[in-house]
Amino acid sequence: MGLVYTPSTQLVERSNFIKLSNGFLLVGTVTFSGSYAAGGDTFTTGKSLEDLFKTIGAGRVIAALADIRGYTPEWDSTAKKMKLFSGGTELTAGAYPAALTASPAPAVFLGR
């Protein structure tokens, strides 16, 4: 089905990003539902990550930082999809693992 990114409202000054000397961090949650597609999954509602980064002055998404519930995310900027890996191997197409769909998962994305 796809991924839904929800910006955090818990940051200082109620902003959904953190300005760094060399870029921006978007902090929020990702909601997983449906099935994972081979080659990555897209964000289905709201603005894309690229649009969010352009709004705050960053040119592109560089990376998804930190594991998400034991899975390593990788942002594919060409396809505009987020891939998930476990033990260095991309998830196979099929239903998302229960650990990911139980509730929205914290996520941080770097842009420059």
C-alpha positions as CSV (number, residue, x, y, z in Angstrom):
1,M,0.0,0.0,0.0
2,G,2.7,2.5,0.9
3,L,4.2,4.5,3.7
4,V,2.8,7.6,5.5
5,Y,5.2,10.1,7.0
6,T,3.9,12.2,9.8
7,P,6.2,15.1,11.0
8,S,6.8,15.4,14.7
9,T,5.3,18.3,16.6
10,Q,7.4,17.6,19.7
11,L,10.5,19.5,18.6
12,V,11.7,22.9,19.9
13,E,9.5,25.7,18.6
14,R,7.0,23.1,17.2
15,S,9.0,22.8,14.0
16,N,9.1,19.5,12.1
17,F,12.8,19.8,11.2
18,I,16.1,20.5,12.7
19,K,18.5,22.9,10.9
20,L,22.1,21.6,10.8
21,S,25.2,23.5,9.5
22,N,25.2,21.2,6.4
23,G,21.5,20.3,6.0
24,F,18.3,19.5,7.7
25,L,16.8,16.6,9.7
26,L,13.1,15.8,9.3
27,V,11.9,14.0,12.5
28,G,8.6,12.2,12.6
29,T,7.0,8.8,12.2
30,V,6.4,6.4,9.4
31,T,3.3,4.3,9.3
32,F,3.6,1.0,7.4
33,S,0.6,-0.8,6.0
34,G,-0.2,-3.3,3.4
35,S,2.6,-5.0,1.6
36,Y,6.2,-4.2,0.8
37,A,7.0,-3.9,-2.9
38,A,10.4,-5.3,-4.2
39,G,12.6,-2.3,-4.9
40,G,11.1,-0.1,-2.2
41,D,7.9,1.5,-1.2
42,T,6.5,5.0,-1.8
43,F,5.0,7.5,0.5
44,T,1.3,7.7,-0.3
45,T,-0.2,10.8,1.4
46,G,0.8,14.4,2.0
47,K,4.0,15.8,0.5
48,S,6.8,13.6,-0.6
49,L,10.0,13.8,1.4
50,E,11.6,15.7,-1.5
51,D,8.8,18.3,-1.3
52,L,9.1,18.6,2.4
53,F,12.9,19.2,2.1
54,K,12.5,21.7,-0.7
55,T,10.0,23.6,1.5
56,I,12.7,24.1,4.2
57,G,15.5,24.8,1.7
58,A,17.2,21.5,1.2
59,G,17.7,20.2,-2.3
60,R,17.3,16.4,-1.8
61,V,16.9,13.6,0.6
62,I,20.3,12.1,1.4
63,A,19.4,9.3,3.8
64,A,17.1,7.7,6.3
65,L,19.0,7.7,9.5
66,A,18.9,4.9,12.1
67,D,17.2,1.5,12.0
68,I,13.4,1.4,12.1
69,R,12.4,-1.4,14.5
70,G,15.3,-3.5,13.5
71,Y,15.2,-2.8,9.8
72,T,17.7,-0.6,7.9
73,P,16.1,2.0,5.7
74,E,17.7,3.2,2.5
75,W,16.3,6.1,0.5
76,D,16.4,5.6,-3.3
77,S,16.4,9.2,-4.5
78,T,16.1,8.2,-8.2
79,A,13.0,6.1,-7.7
80,K,11.8,8.2,-4.7
81,K,11.2,5.0,-2.7
82,M,12.4,3.8,0.7
83,K,13.9,0.3,0.7
84,L,14.1,-1.8,3.9
85,F,16.9,-4.2,4.7
86,S,17.4,-6.9,7.3
87,G,20.8,-8.3,7.8
88,G,22.0,-6.7,4.5
89,T,19.3,-8.3,2.5
90,E,16.3,-6.3,1.1
91,L,12.9,-7.4,2.3
92,T,11.1,-9.6,-0.1
93,A,7.8,-8.5,-1.6
94,G,4.9,-9.4,0.7
95,A,3.1,-8.3,3.8
96,Y,5.1,-6.0,6.1
97,P,6.4,-7.7,9.3
98,A,4.2,-7.2,12.4
99,A,7.0,-5.2,14.1
100,L,6.6,-2.5,11.5
101,T,2.8,-2.4,11.3
102,A,2.0,-2.5,15.0
103,S,2.1,1.3,15.3
104,P,3.8,4.4,13.7
105,A,7.6,4.0,13.9
106,P,10.0,6.9,14.7
107,A,12.1,8.0,11.7
108,V,14.7,10.6,10.9
109,F,15.7,11.7,7.4
110,L,18.7,13.8,6.4
111,G,18.5,16.3,3.5
112,R,20.9,18.8,2.0
